[in-house]
Structure formats: structure tokens, C-alpha cells
Amino acid sequence: MHSSFLLAEADGELVGRVSLRFELNERLAAEGGHIGYGVRPAFRRRGYATEILRQGLALLRAAGVARVLVVCNDDNAGSATVIERAGGVLESVVDGDPPFRRYWFP
């Protein structure tokens, strides 16, 4: 399966990472999505997550991925806000362990 793992740096410091899956297997289609990202705690609330997601979406689109699935834990308000502001459309909240939200970028 084609995937990429990229690091995000600012001023020579690691601030976060993104995992891109250019195709989804059954498990990723159910609960993992095309993009997984994270920002180190010291760098949160500075716009890095928004930029990491934006660039990840652009790379997937450039590779021909038409619809992009992104998930986050239901209790992760910060990530949900980033996804929604970037244009993600909430499909459902899945009652998993933990519960998680499924967003699509059309």
C-alpha cells in the first residue's frame, strides 16, 4: 500500500508529523483514514496542525485521491476544529473504544 510519513519542522525544531495513505485497506477505511497527523504539545495552538493537514490534503489531491477521509477521537476538540475549518464534513461519530469522528473532504 502506498503511504508517506513526513515530518514538520519550524526553525529547525520538530513540531509534528503526518502520515498519508494514498489508498485505504478495510481497517483504514473503517477507522484510520487517509491522513493521520500530530503536533508536539509545546507547539500546539500555533496553526501547525492546520498547515500540516492543508499540505497533506494537497499531496493526496495531487496524487489523484478524490475523497479524503480523516478521523479524530470524539473528545479531541482541537483536532475536530482543525478538520472542520479545513472543510471536513462530519459523516458520523463511531461508538468505538474510544469513540471517534469520521470526516470526509469531498
BAZALO-41185 format. One record per residue: residue number from 1; residue in three letters; x negated, y negated, z negated of N, C-alpha, C, O in turn. Coordinates in Angstrom, 2 decimals. Layout:
site seq = NUM	type = ALA	nc1 = X	nc2 = Y	nc3 = Z	cac1 = X	cac2 = Y	cac3 = Z	cc1 = X	cc2 = Y	cc3 = Z	oc1 = X	oc2 = Y	oc3 = Z
...
END
This chain:
site seq = 1	type = MET	nc1 = -0.85	nc2 = 1.18	nc3 = 0.00	cac1 = 0.00	cac2 = 0.00	cac3 = 0.00	cc1 = -0.89	cc2 = -1.23	cc3 = 0.00	oc1 = -1.85	oc2 = -1.32	oc3 = -0.77
site seq = 2	type = HIS	nc1 = -0.58	nc2 = -2.18	nc3 = 0.85	cac1 = -1.36	cac2 = -3.40	cac3 = 0.98	cc1 = -1.04	cc2 = -4.35	cc3 = -0.18	oc1 = 0.12	oc2 = -4.69	oc3 = -0.42
site seq = 3	type = SER	nc1 = -2.10	nc2 = -4.76	nc3 = -0.89	cac1 = -1.93	cac2 = -5.70	cac3 = -2.00	cc1 = -3.20	cc2 = -6.53	cc3 = -2.15	oc1 = -4.25	oc2 = -6.18	oc3 = -1.63
site seq = 4	type = SER	nc1 = -3.08	nc2 = -7.63	nc3 = -2.88	cac1 = -4.22	cac2 = -8.50	cac3 = -3.18	cc1 = -4.13	cc2 = -8.94	cc3 = -4.62	oc1 = -3.04	oc2 = -9.09	oc3 = -5.18
site seq = 5	type = PHE	nc1 = -5.29	nc2 = -9.14	nc3 = -5.23	cac1 = -5.40	cac2 = -9.65	cac3 = -6.59	cc1 = -6.32	cc2 = -10.86	cc3 = -6.52	oc1 = -7.50	oc2 = -10.73	oc3 = -6.18
site seq = 6	type = LEU	nc1 = -5.80	nc2 = -12.04	nc3 = -6.85	cac1 = -6.56	cac2 = -13.27	cac3 = -6.73	cc1 = -6.65	cc2 = -13.98	cc3 = -8.07	oc1 = -5.73	oc2 = -13.90	oc3 = -8.90
site seq = 7	type = LEU	nc1 = -7.75	nc2 = -14.67	nc3 = -8.28	cac1 = -7.95	cac2 = -15.44	cac3 = -9.50	cc1 = -7.75	cc2 = -16.92	cc3 = -9.22	oc1 = -8.04	oc2 = -17.40	oc3 = -8.12
site seq = 8	type = ALA	nc1 = -7.25	nc2 = -17.63	nc3 = -10.21	cac1 = -7.06	cac2 = -19.07	cac3 = -10.10	cc1 = -8.06	cc2 = -19.75	cc3 = -11.03	oc1 = -8.14	oc2 = -19.44	oc3 = -12.21
site seq = 9	type = GLU	nc1 = -8.82	nc2 = -20.68	nc3 = -10.47	cac1 = -9.82	cac2 = -21.42	cac3 = -11.23	cc1 = -9.55	cc2 = -22.91	cc3 = -11.12	oc1 = -9.02	oc2 = -23.39	oc3 = -10.12
site seq = 10	type = ALA	nc1 = -9.93	nc2 = -23.64	nc3 = -12.17	cac1 = -9.91	cac2 = -25.10	cac3 = -12.16	cc1 = -11.16	cc2 = -25.56	cc3 = -12.87	oc1 = -11.43	oc2 = -25.17	oc3 = -14.01
site seq = 11	type = ASP	nc1 = -11.93	nc2 = -26.38	nc3 = -12.20	cac1 = -13.19	cac2 = -26.89	cac3 = -12.76	cc1 = -14.08	cc2 = -25.77	cc3 = -13.26	oc1 = -14.71	oc2 = -25.90	oc3 = -14.31
site seq = 12	type = GLY	nc1 = -14.12	nc2 = -24.67	nc3 = -12.52	cac1 = -14.99	cac2 = -23.56	cac3 = -12.86	cc1 = -14.48	cc2 = -22.65	cc3 = -13.96	oc1 = -15.18	oc2 = -21.72	oc3 = -14.36
site seq = 13	type = GLU	nc1 = -13.27	nc2 = -22.89	nc3 = -14.45	cac1 = -12.70	cac2 = -22.05	cac3 = -15.51	cc1 = -11.56	cc2 = -21.21	cc3 = -14.97	oc1 = -10.75	oc2 = -21.68	oc3 = -14.18
site seq = 14	type = LEU	nc1 = -11.51	nc2 = -19.97	nc3 = -15.41	cac1 = -10.42	cac2 = -19.08	cac3 = -15.03	cc1 = -9.15	cc2 = -19.54	cc3 = -15.75	oc1 = -9.11	oc2 = -19.58	oc3 = -16.98
site seq = 15	type = VAL	nc1 = -8.11	nc2 = -19.88	nc3 = -14.97	cac1 = -6.86	cac2 = -20.32	cac3 = -15.58	cc1 = -5.75	cc2 = -19.29	cc3 = -15.44	oc1 = -4.81	oc2 = -19.28	oc3 = -16.24
site seq = 16	type = GLY	nc1 = -5.85	nc2 = -18.42	nc3 = -14.44	cac1 = -4.79	cac2 = -17.43	cac3 = -14.25	cc1 = -5.12	cc2 = -16.48	cc3 = -13.12	oc1 = -6.24	oc2 = -16.44	oc3 = -12.61
site seq = 17	type = ARG	nc1 = -4.10	nc2 = -15.71	nc3 = -12.75	cac1 = -4.26	cac2 = -14.71	cac3 = -11.68	cc1 = -2.92	cc2 = -14.47	cc3 = -11.02	oc1 = -1.86	oc2 = -14.80	oc3 = -11.56
site seq = 18	type = VAL	nc1 = -2.99	nc2 = -13.88	nc3 = -9.82	cac1 = -1.78	cac2 = -13.48	cac3 = -9.11	cc1 = -2.04	cc2 = -12.15	cc3 = -8.43	oc1 = -3.10	oc2 = -11.92	oc3 = -7.86
site seq = 19	type = SER	nc1 = -1.05	nc2 = -11.28	nc3 = -8.49	cac1 = -1.06	cac2 = -10.01	cac3 = -7.77	cc1 = 0.00	cc2 = -10.11	cc3 = -6.68	oc1 = 1.16	oc2 = -10.44	oc3 = -6.95
site seq = 20	type = LEU	nc1 = -0.39	nc2 = -9.83	nc3 = -5.46	cac1 = 0.53	cac2 = -9.88	cac3 = -4.33	cc1 = 0.70	cc2 = -8.48	cc3 = -3.77	oc1 = -0.28	oc2 = -7.79	oc3 = -3.49
site seq = 21	type = ARG	nc1 = 1.95	nc2 = -8.07	nc3 = -3.60	cac1 = 2.27	cac2 = -6.78	cac3 = -2.99	cc1 = 2.99	cc2 = -7.08	cc3 = -1.68	oc1 = 4.10	oc2 = -7.63	oc3 = -1.68
site seq = 22	type = PHE	nc1 = 2.38	nc2 = -6.73	nc3 = -0.56	cac1 = 2.91	cac2 = -7.07	cac3 = 0.74	cc1 = 4.01	cc2 = -6.12	cc3 = 1.19	oc1 = 4.71	oc2 = -6.37	oc3 = 2.17
site seq = 23	type = GLU	nc1 = 4.16	nc2 = -5.03	nc3 = 0.47	cac1 = 5.26	cac2 = -4.09	cac3 = 0.66	cc1 = 5.58	cc2 = -3.49	cc3 = -0.70	oc1 = 4.74	oc2 = -3.47	oc3 = -1.60
site seq = 24	type = LEU	nc1 = 6.79	nc2 = -3.02	nc3 = -0.85	cac1 = 7.24	cac2 = -2.51	cac3 = -2.14	cc1 = 7.53	cc2 = -1.02	cc3 = -2.07	oc1 = 8.20	oc2 = -0.55	oc3 = -1.15
site seq = 25	type = ASN	nc1 = 7.03	nc2 = -0.27	nc3 = -3.05	cac1 = 7.46	cac2 = 1.11	cac3 = -3.19	cc1 = 8.74	cc2 = 1.10	cc3 = -4.03	oc1 = 9.25	oc2 = 0.03	oc3 = -4.38
site seq = 26	type = GLU	nc1 = 9.26	nc2 = 2.26	nc3 = -4.35	cac1 = 10.54	cac2 = 2.33	cac3 = -5.07	cc1 = 10.47	cc2 = 1.64	cc3 = -6.43	oc1 = 11.40	oc2 = 0.91	oc3 = -6.80
site seq = 27	type = ARG	nc1 = 9.40	nc2 = 1.86	nc3 = -7.18	cac1 = 9.27	cac2 = 1.26	cac3 = -8.51	cc1 = 9.15	cc2 = -0.26	cc3 = -8.43	oc1 = 9.81	oc2 = -0.98	oc3 = -9.19
site seq = 28	type = LEU	nc1 = 8.31	nc2 = -0.75	nc3 = -7.53	cac1 = 8.14	cac2 = -2.20	cac3 = -7.39	cc1 = 9.42	cc2 = -2.86	cc3 = -6.89	oc1 = 9.72	oc2 = -3.99	oc3 = -7.29
site seq = 29	type = ALA	nc1 = 10.17	nc2 = -2.19	nc3 = -6.04	cac1 = 11.44	cac2 = -2.74	cac3 = -5.56	cc1 = 12.46	cc2 = -2.82	cc3 = -6.70	oc1 = 13.34	oc2 = -3.69	oc3 = -6.68
site seq = 30	type = ALA	nc1 = 12.35	nc2 = -1.95	nc3 = -7.67	cac1 = 13.29	cac2 = -1.93	cac3 = -8.79	cc1 = 12.90	cc2 = -2.90	cc3 = -9.89	oc1 = 13.75	oc2 = -3.59	oc3 = -10.45
site seq = 31	type = GLU	nc1 = 11.59	nc2 = -2.96	nc3 = -10.19	cac1 = 11.24	cac2 = -3.75	cac3 = -11.38	cc1 = 9.92	cc2 = -4.51	cc3 = -11.31	oc1 = 9.56	oc2 = -5.17	oc3 = -12.28
site seq = 32	type = GLY	nc1 = 9.20	nc2 = -4.45	nc3 = -10.22	cac1 = 7.90	cac2 = -5.12	cac3 = -10.17	cc1 = 7.83	cc2 = -6.34	cc3 = -9.28	oc1 = 7.25	oc2 = -7.36	oc3 = -9.66
site seq = 33	type = GLY	nc1 = 8.43	nc2 = -6.24	nc3 = -8.11	cac1 = 8.45	cac2 = -7.36	cac3 = -7.19	cc1 = 7.19	cc2 = -7.51	cc3 = -6.36	oc1 = 6.24	oc2 = -6.74	oc3 = -6.48
site seq = 34	type = HIS	nc1 = 7.22	nc2 = -8.52	nc3 = -5.50	cac1 = 6.10	cac2 = -8.82	cac3 = -4.61	cc1 = 4.99	cc2 = -9.61	cc3 = -5.30	oc1 = 3.83	oc2 = -9.50	oc3 = -4.91
site seq = 35	type = ILE	nc1 = 5.34	nc2 = -10.40	nc3 = -6.31	cac1 = 4.36	cac2 = -11.28	cac3 = -6.95	cc1 = 4.39	cc2 = -11.06	cc3 = -8.46	oc1 = 5.46	oc2 = -11.04	oc3 = -9.08
site seq = 36	type = GLY	nc1 = 3.21	nc2 = -10.91	nc3 = -9.02	cac1 = 3.04	cac2 = -10.93	cac3 = -10.47	cc1 = 1.98	cc2 = -11.96	cc3 = -10.77	oc1 = 0.91	oc2 = -11.95	oc3 = -10.16
site seq = 37	type = TYR	nc1 = 2.25	nc2 = -12.85	nc3 = -11.68	cac1 = 1.27	cac2 = -13.89	cac3 = -11.97	cc1 = 1.20	cc2 = -14.13	cc3 = -13.47	oc1 = 2.11	oc2 = -13.77	oc3 = -14.22
site seq = 38	type = GLY	nc1 = 0.11	nc2 = -14.74	nc3 = -13.89	cac1 = -0.06	cac2 = -15.09	cac3 = -15.29	cc1 = -1.03	cc2 = -16.24	cc3 = -15.42	oc1 = -1.92	oc2 = -16.42	oc3 = -14.60
site seq = 39	type = VAL	nc1 = -0.83	nc2 = -17.03	nc3 = -16.47	cac1 = -1.69	cac2 = -18.16	cac3 = -16.77	cc1 = -2.17	cc2 = -18.00	cc3 = -18.21	oc1 = -1.39	oc2 = -17.72	oc3 = -19.11
site seq = 40	type = ARG	nc1 = -3.47	nc2 = -18.19	nc3 = -18.41	cac1 = -4.03	cac2 = -18.09	cac3 = -19.76	cc1 = -3.36	cc2 = -19.11	cc3 = -20.68	oc1 = -3.07	oc2 = -20.23	oc3 = -20.25
site seq = 41	type = PRO	nc1 = -3.11	nc2 = -18.74	nc3 = -21.94	cac1 = -2.39	cac2 = -19.63	cac3 = -22.86	cc1 = -2.94	cc2 = -21.05	cc3 = -22.95	oc1 = -2.16	oc2 = -22.00	oc3 = -23.04
site seq = 42	type = ALA	nc1 = -4.23	nc2 = -21.22	nc3 = -22.93	cac1 = -4.81	cac2 = -22.55	cac3 = -23.06	cc1 = -4.50	cc2 = -23.46	cc3 = -21.87	oc1 = -4.68	oc2 = -24.68	oc3 = -21.95
site seq = 43	type = PHE	nc1 = -4.03	nc2 = -22.87	nc3 = -20.76	cac1 = -3.79	cac2 = -23.65	cac3 = -19.55	cc1 = -2.30	cc2 = -23.74	cc3 = -19.17	oc1 = -1.96	oc2 = -24.25	oc3 = -18.10
site seq = 44	type = ARG	nc1 = -1.45	nc2 = -23.27	nc3 = -20.02	cac1 = -0.01	cac2 = -23.30	cac3 = -19.73	cc1 = 0.54	cc2 = -24.71	cc3 = -19.86	oc1 = -0.03	oc2 = -25.57	oc3 = -20.53
site seq = 45	type = ARG	nc1 = 1.68	nc2 = -24.92	nc3 = -19.17	cac1 = 2.41	cac2 = -26.20	cac3 = -19.19	cc1 = 1.62	cc2 = -27.32	cc3 = -18.53	oc1 = 1.76	oc2 = -28.49	oc3 = -18.89
site seq = 46	type = ARG	nc1 = 0.79	nc2 = -26.95	nc3 = -17.56	cac1 = 0.00	cac2 = -27.93	cac3 = -16.80	cc1 = 0.24	cc2 = -27.83	cc3 = -15.30	oc1 = -0.44	oc2 = -28.49	oc3 = -14.52
site seq = 47	type = GLY	nc1 = 1.19	nc2 = -27.00	nc3 = -14.90	cac1 = 1.52	cac2 = -26.85	cac3 = -13.49	cc1 = 0.78	cc2 = -25.74	cc3 = -12.76	oc1 = 0.98	oc2 = -25.54	oc3 = -11.56
site seq = 48	type = TYR	nc1 = -0.07	nc2 = -25.02	nc3 = -13.47	cac1 = -0.84	cac2 = -23.95	cac3 = -12.80	cc1 = 0.07	cc2 = -22.81	cc3 = -12.33	oc1 = -0.11	oc2 = -22.31	oc3 = -11.22
site seq = 49	type = ALA	nc1 = 1.02	nc2 = -22.41	nc3 = -13.14	cac1 = 1.92	cac2 = -21.32	cac3 = -12.72	cc1 = 2.69	cc2 = -21.69	cc3 = -11.46	oc1 = 2.86	oc2 = -20.87	oc3 = -10.56
site seq = 50	type = THR	nc1 = 3.14	nc2 = -22.93	nc3 = -11.40	cac1 = 3.87	cac2 = -23.40	cac3 = -10.22	cc1 = 2.99	cc2 = -23.31	cc3 = -8.98	oc1 = 3.44	oc2 = -22.87	oc3 = -7.93
site seq = 51	type = GLU	nc1 = 1.74	nc2 = -23.73	nc3 = -9.11	cac1 = 0.83	cac2 = -23.71	cac3 = -7.95	cc1 = 0.44	cc2 = -22.29	cc3 = -7.58	oc1 = 0.35	oc2 = -21.96	oc3 = -6.40
site seq = 52	type = ILE	nc1 = 0.21	nc2 = -21.44	nc3 = -8.57	cac1 = -0.11	cac2 = -20.04	cac3 = -8.30	cc1 = 1.03	cc2 = -19.36	cc3 = -7.55	oc1 = 0.81	oc2 = -18.66	oc3 = -6.57
site seq = 53	type = LEU	nc1 = 2.26	nc2 = -19.58	nc3 = -8.02	cac1 = 3.43	cac2 = -19.00	cac3 = -7.34	cc1 = 3.58	cc2 = -19.57	cc3 = -5.94	oc1 = 3.83	oc2 = -18.82	oc3 = -5.00
site seq = 54	type = ARG	nc1 = 3.44	nc2 = -20.87	nc3 = -5.79	cac1 = 3.58	cac2 = -21.51	cac3 = -4.48	cc1 = 2.58	cc2 = -20.93	cc3 = -3.48	oc1 = 2.95	oc2 = -20.60	oc3 = -2.35
site seq = 55	type = GLN	nc1 = 1.34	nc2 = -20.80	nc3 = -3.89	cac1 = 0.33	cac2 = -20.27	cac3 = -2.98	cc1 = 0.55	cc2 = -18.78	cc3 = -2.70	oc1 = 0.32	oc2 = -18.32	oc3 = -1.58
site seq = 56	type = GLY	nc1 = 1.00	nc2 = -18.03	nc3 = -3.69	cac1 = 1.32	cac2 = -16.62	cac3 = -3.48	cc1 = 2.44	cc2 = -16.45	cc3 = -2.47	oc1 = 2.37	oc2 = -15.60	oc3 = -1.58
site seq = 57	type = LEU	nc1 = 3.49	nc2 = -17.26	nc3 = -2.61	cac1 = 4.59	cac2 = -17.22	cac3 = -1.64	cc1 = 4.09	cc2 = -17.54	cc3 = -0.24	oc1 = 4.48	oc2 = -16.88	oc3 = 0.72
site seq = 58	type = ALA	nc1 = 3.24	nc2 = -18.54	nc3 = -0.12	cac1 = 2.71	cac2 = -18.93	cac3 = 1.20	cc1 = 1.91	cc2 = -17.78	cc3 = 1.83	oc1 = 2.03	oc2 = -17.55	oc3 = 3.04
site seq = 59	type = LEU	nc1 = 1.12	nc2 = -17.09	nc3 = 1.05	cac1 = 0.34	cac2 = -15.97	cac3 = 1.58	cc1 = 1.24	cc2 = -14.82	cc3 = 2.04	oc1 = 0.99	oc2 = -14.21	oc3 = 3.07
site seq = 60	type = LEU	nc1 = 2.28	nc2 = -14.53	nc3 = 1.27	cac1 = 3.22	cac2 = -13.47	cac3 = 1.67	cc1 = 3.96	cc2 = -13.86	cc3 = 2.94	oc1 = 4.13	oc2 = -13.04	oc3 = 3.84
site seq = 61	type = ARG	nc1 = 4.41	nc2 = -15.11	nc3 = 3.01	cac1 = 5.12	cac2 = -15.58	cac3 = 4.21	cc1 = 4.21	cc2 = -15.50	cc3 = 5.43	oc1 = 4.64	oc2 = -15.07	oc3 = 6.50
site seq = 62	type = ALA	nc1 = 2.95	nc2 = -15.91	nc3 = 5.26	cac1 = 2.00	cac2 = -15.88	cac3 = 6.38	cc1 = 1.76	cc2 = -14.45	cc3 = 6.86	oc1 = 1.43	oc2 = -14.23	oc3 = 8.02
site seq = 63	type = ALA	nc1 = 1.93	nc2 = -13.48	nc3 = 5.96	cac1 = 1.75	cac2 = -12.07	cac3 = 6.32	cc1 = 3.04	cc2 = -11.46	cc3 = 6.86	oc1 = 3.07	oc2 = -10.28	oc3 = 7.19
site seq = 64	type = GLY	nc1 = 4.12	nc2 = -12.25	nc3 = 6.96	cac1 = 5.35	cac2 = -11.77	cac3 = 7.55	cc1 = 6.38	cc2 = -11.22	cc3 = 6.59	oc1 = 7.37	oc2 = -10.62	oc3 = 7.02
site seq = 65	type = VAL	nc1 = 6.19	nc2 = -11.40	nc3 = 5.29	cac1 = 7.19	cac2 = -10.94	cac3 = 4.31	cc1 = 8.34	cc2 = -11.95	cc3 = 4.31	oc1 = 8.15	oc2 = -13.11	oc3 = 3.92
site seq = 66	type = ALA	nc1 = 9.51	nc2 = -11.52	nc3 = 4.74	cac1 = 10.65	cac2 = -12.43	cac3 = 4.92	cc1 = 11.35	cc2 = -12.77	cc3 = 3.61	oc1 = 11.65	oc2 = -13.93	oc3 = 3.35
site seq = 67	type = ARG	nc1 = 11.62	nc2 = -11.76	nc3 = 2.80	cac1 = 12.28	cac2 = -11.97	cac3 = 1.49	cc1 = 11.31	cc2 = -11.52	cc3 = 0.41	oc1 = 10.71	oc2 = -10.45	oc3 = 0.51
site seq = 68	type = VAL	nc1 = 11.16	nc2 = -12.35	nc3 = -0.62	cac1 = 10.19	cac2 = -12.08	cac3 = -1.67	cc1 = 10.90	cc2 = -11.90	cc3 = -2.99	oc1 = 11.72	oc2 = -12.73	oc3 = -3.39
site seq = 69	type = LEU	nc1 = 10.59	nc2 = -10.80	nc3 = -3.67	cac1 = 11.16	cac2 = -10.51	cac3 = -4.99	cc1 = 10.14	cc2 = -10.86	cc3 = -6.06	oc1 = 8.98	oc2 = -10.46	oc3 = -5.99
site seq = 70	type = VAL	nc1 = 10.59	nc2 = -11.62	nc3 = -7.07	cac1 = 9.76	cac2 = -11.97	cac3 = -8.22	cc1 = 10.59	cc2 = -11.68	cc3 = -9.46	oc1 = 11.76	oc2 = -12.03	oc3 = -9.53
site seq = 71	type = VAL	nc1 = 9.98	nc2 = -11.03	nc3 = -10.45	cac1 = 10.68	cac2 = -10.72	cac3 = -11.69	cc1 = 9.94	cc2 = -11.33	cc3 = -12.86	oc1 = 8.74	oc2 = -11.58	oc3 = -12.80
site seq = 72	type = CYS	nc1 = 10.69	nc2 = -11.57	nc3 = -13.94	cac1 = 10.09	cac2 = -12.01	cac3 = -15.20	cc1 = 10.95	cc2 = -11.50	cc3 = -16.34	oc1 = 12.13	oc2 = -11.22	oc3 = -16.16
site seq = 73	type = ASN	nc1 = 10.35	nc2 = -11.38	nc3 = -17.50	cac1 = 11.11	cac2 = -10.96	cac3 = -18.68	cc1 = 12.22	cc2 = -11.96	cc3 = -18.95	oc1 = 12.05	oc2 = -13.16	oc3 = -18.75
site seq = 74	type = ASP	nc1 = 13.35	nc2 = -11.46	nc3 = -19.39	cac1 = 14.52	cac2 = -12.31	cac3 = -19.63	cc1 = 14.24	cc2 = -13.38	cc3 = -20.68	oc1 = 14.81	oc2 = -14.47	oc3 = -20.61
site seq = 75	type = ASP	nc1 = 13.37	nc2 = -13.09	nc3 = -21.63	cac1 = 13.09	cac2 = -14.07	cac3 = -22.68	cc1 = 11.94	cc2 = -15.02	cc3 = -22.34	oc1 = 11.53	oc2 = -15.81	oc3 = -23.19
site seq = 76	type = ASN	nc1 = 11.41	nc2 = -14.95	nc3 = -21.12	cac1 = 10.31	cac2 = -15.83	cac3 = -20.71	cc1 = 10.88	cc2 = -17.06	cc3 = -20.00	oc1 = 10.89	oc2 = -17.13	oc3 = -18.77
site seq = 77	type = ALA	nc1 = 11.34	nc2 = -18.00	nc3 = -20.79	cac1 = 11.98	cac2 = -19.20	cac3 = -20.24	cc1 = 11.03	cc2 = -19.99	cc3 = -19.34	oc1 = 11.46	oc2 = -20.54	oc3 = -18.32
site seq = 78	type = GLY	nc1 = 9.76	nc2 = -20.06	nc3 = -19.70	cac1 = 8.80	cac2 = -20.80	cac3 = -18.89	cc1 = 8.67	cc2 = -20.23	cc3 = -17.49	oc1 = 8.69	oc2 = -20.97	oc3 = -16.51
site seq = 79	type = SER	nc1 = 8.53	nc2 = -18.92	nc3 = -17.39	cac1 = 8.40	cac2 = -18.29	cac3 = -16.08	cc1 = 9.70	cc2 = -18.40	cc3 = -15.29	oc1 = 9.67	oc2 = -18.65	oc3 = -14.09
site seq = 80	type = ALA	nc1 = 10.83	nc2 = -18.22	nc3 = -15.95	cac1 = 12.11	cac2 = -18.36	cac3 = -15.25	cc1 = 12.26	cc2 = -19.77	cc3 = -14.67	oc1 = 12.75	oc2 = -19.93	oc3 = -13.55
site seq = 81	type = THR	nc1 = 11.84	nc2 = -20.77	nc3 = -15.42	cac1 = 11.92	cac2 = -22.15	cac3 = -14.94	cc1 = 11.02	cc2 = -22.36	cc3 = -13.73	oc1 = 11.43	oc2 = -22.99	oc3 = -12.75
site seq = 82	type = VAL	nc1 = 9.80	nc2 = -21.83	nc3 = -13.78	cac1 = 8.87	cac2 = -21.95	cac3 = -12.65	cc1 = 9.48	cc2 = -21.31	cc3 = -11.41	oc1 = 9.46	oc2 = -21.90	oc3 = -10.33
site seq = 83	type = ILE	nc1 = 10.01	nc2 = -20.11	nc3 = -11.56	cac1 = 10.59	cac2 = -19.38	cac3 = -10.42	cc1 = 11.79	cc2 = -20.13	cc3 = -9.85	oc1 = 11.91	oc2 = -20.27	oc3 = -8.63
site seq = 84	type = GLU	nc1 = 12.67	nc2 = -20.60	nc3 = -10.72	cac1 = 13.86	cac2 = -21.31	cac3 = -10.26	cc1 = 13.51	cc2 = -22.63	cc3 = -9.57	oc1 = 14.10	oc2 = -22.96	oc3 = -8.54
site seq = 85	type = ARG	nc1 = 12.56	nc2 = -23.36	nc3 = -10.12	cac1 = 12.15	cac2 = -24.63	cac3 = -9.50	cc1 = 11.49	cc2 = -24.41	cc3 = -8.15	oc1 = 11.55	oc2 = -25.28	oc3 = -7.28
site seq = 86	type = ALA	nc1 = 10.87	nc2 = -23.25	nc3 = -7.96	cac1 = 10.23	cac2 = -22.93	cac3 = -6.68	cc1 = 11.24	cc2 = -22.45	cc3 = -5.64	oc1 = 10.89	oc2 = -22.24	oc3 = -4.48
site seq = 87	type = GLY	nc1 = 12.50	nc2 = -22.26	nc3 = -6.04	cac1 = 13.53	cac2 = -21.85	cac3 = -5.10	cc1 = 14.02	cc2 = -20.43	cc3 = -5.25	oc1 = 14.81	oc2 = -19.95	oc3 = -4.43
site seq = 88	type = GLY	nc1 = 13.55	nc2 = -19.72	nc3 = -6.28	cac1 = 14.02	cac2 = -18.37	cac3 = -6.52	cc1 = 15.50	cc2 = -18.34	cc3 = -6.89	oc1 = 15.96	oc2 = -19.17	oc3 = -7.67
site seq = 89	type = VAL	nc1 = 16.22	nc2 = -17.39	nc3 = -6.33	cac1 = 17.66	cac2 = -17.25	cac3 = -6.57	cc1 = 17.86	cc2 = -16.01	cc3 = -7.45	oc1 = 17.50	oc2 = -14.90	oc3 = -7.07
site seq = 90	type = LEU	nc1 = 18.45	nc2 = -16.21	nc3 = -8.62	cac1 = 18.67	cac2 = -15.12	cac3 = -9.56	cc1 = 19.65	cc2 = -14.11	cc3 = -8.97	oc1 = 20.78	oc2 = -14.46	oc3 = -8.62
site seq = 91	type = GLU	nc1 = 19.21	nc2 = -12.86	nc3 = -8.85	cac1 = 20.07	cac2 = -11.79	cac3 = -8.37	cc1 = 20.77	cc2 = -11.12	cc3 = -9.54	oc1 = 21.98	oc2 = -10.89	oc3 = -9.50
site seq = 92	type = SER	nc1 = 19.99	nc2 = -10.81	nc3 = -10.60	cac1 = 20.56	cac2 = -10.09	cac3 = -11.73	cc1 = 19.61	cc2 = -10.13	cc3 = -12.92	oc1 = 18.42	oc2 = -10.43	oc3 = -12.79
site seq = 93	type = VAL	nc1 = 20.18	nc2 = -9.81	nc3 = -14.08	cac1 = 19.39	cac2 = -9.56	cac3 = -15.29	cc1 = 19.55	cc2 = -8.08	cc3 = -15.58	oc1 = 20.67	oc2 = -7.60	oc3 = -15.79
site seq = 94	type = VAL	nc1 = 18.44	nc2 = -7.36	nc3 = -15.59	cac1 = 18.46	cac2 = -5.91	cac3 = -15.75	cc1 = 18.26	cc2 = -5.58	cc3 = -17.22	oc1 = 17.36	oc2 = -6.10	oc3 = -17.88
site seq = 95	type = ASP	nc1 = 19.10	nc2 = -4.69	nc3 = -17.72	cac1 = 19.04	cac2 = -4.28	cac3 = -19.13	cc1 = 17.98	cc2 = -3.20	cc3 = -19.29	oc1 = 18.29	oc2 = -2.03	oc3 = -19.47
site seq = 96	type = GLY	nc1 = 16.71	nc2 = -3.64	nc3 = -19.23	cac1 = 15.59	cac2 = -2.71	cac3 = -19.39	cc1 = 14.97	cc2 = -2.86	cc3 = -20.76	oc1 = 15.58	oc2 = -3.42	oc3 = -21.68
site seq = 97	type = ASP	nc1 = 13.77	nc2 = -2.35	nc3 = -20.90	cac1 = 13.04	cac2 = -2.49	cac3 = -22.16	cc1 = 11.67	cc2 = -3.06	cc3 = -21.86	oc1 = 10.73	oc2 = -2.30	oc3 = -21.67
site seq = 98	type = PRO	nc1 = 11.52	nc2 = -4.38	nc3 = -21.82	cac1 = 12.51	cac2 = -5.40	cac3 = -22.17	cc1 = 13.41	cc2 = -5.75	cc3 = -20.98	oc1 = 13.11	oc2 = -5.40	oc3 = -19.84
site seq = 99	type = PRO	nc1 = 14.52	nc2 = -6.44	nc3 = -21.26	cac1 = 15.37	cac2 = -6.91	cac3 = -20.16	cc1 = 14.57	cc2 = -7.87	cc3 = -19.27	oc1 = 13.71	oc2 = -8.61	oc3 = -19.74
site seq = 100	type = PHE	nc1 = 14.87	nc2 = -7.83	nc3 = -17.96	cac1 = 14.14	cac2 = -8.71	cac3 = -17.04	cc1 = 15.07	cc2 = -9.28	cc3 = -15.98	oc1 = 16.13	oc2 = -8.73	oc3 = -15.68
site seq = 101	type = ARG	nc1 = 14.63	nc2 = -10.40	nc3 = -15.42	cac1 = 15.38	cac2 = -11.12	cac3 = -14.39	cc1 = 14.77	cc2 = -10.82	cc3 = -13.01	oc1 = 13.55	oc2 = -10.76	oc3 = -12.86
site seq = 102	type = ARG	nc1 = 15.64	nc2 = -10.63	nc3 = -12.02	cac1 = 15.22	cac2 = -10.41	cac3 = -10.64	cc1 = 15.60	cc2 = -11.62	cc3 = -9.81	oc1 = 16.77	oc2 = -12.00	oc3 = -9.73
site seq = 103	type = TYR	nc1 = 14.60	nc2 = -12.23	nc3 = -9.20	cac1 = 14.80	cac2 = -13.40	cac3 = -8.35	cc1 = 14.36	cc2 = -13.09	cc3 = -6.92	oc1 = 13.36	oc2 = -12.40	oc3 = -6.70
site seq = 104	type = TRP	nc1 = 15.11	nc2 = -13.61	nc3 = -5.96	cac1 = 14.74	cac2 = -13.50	cac3 = -4.55	cc1 = 14.45	cc2 = -14.86	cc3 = -3.97	oc1 = 15.14	oc2 = -15.84	oc3 = -4.26
site seq = 105	type = PHE	nc1 = 13.43	nc2 = -14.92	nc3 = -3.15	cac1 = 13.15	cac2 = -16.10	cac3 = -2.34	cc1 = 13.54	cc2 = -15.72	cc3 = -0.91	oc1 = 12.85	oc2 = -14.94	oc3 = -0.26
site seq = 106	type = PRO	nc1 = 14.65	nc2 = -16.29	nc3 = -0.44	cac1 = 15.15	cac2 = -15.92	cac3 = 0.90	cc1 = 14.25	cc2 = -16.45	cc3 = 2.02	oc1 = 14.54	oc2 = -16.22	oc3 = 3.20
END
